[in-house]
Amino acid sequence: MGQSTRATGAVEQAWDEPRYRVRTQAFEASFLPHPDEDLDSICNVDVYRGRW
């Protein structure tokens, strides 16, 4: 079973073309959606922990 992470603190969401980034104190996520995709309709995302 996967590990769940609850975001704490402020959430920052913004476009950093071509990616959409979400940042909190606990994590940073970067998404590469299709340009015509409605971000509010995205409800199923797989997340993998990694190091850059």
Beta strands, then each sheet from edge to edge (+ up, - down):
strand 1: 12-16
strand 2: 19-23
strand 3: 28-31
sheet 1: 1+ 2- 3+
end
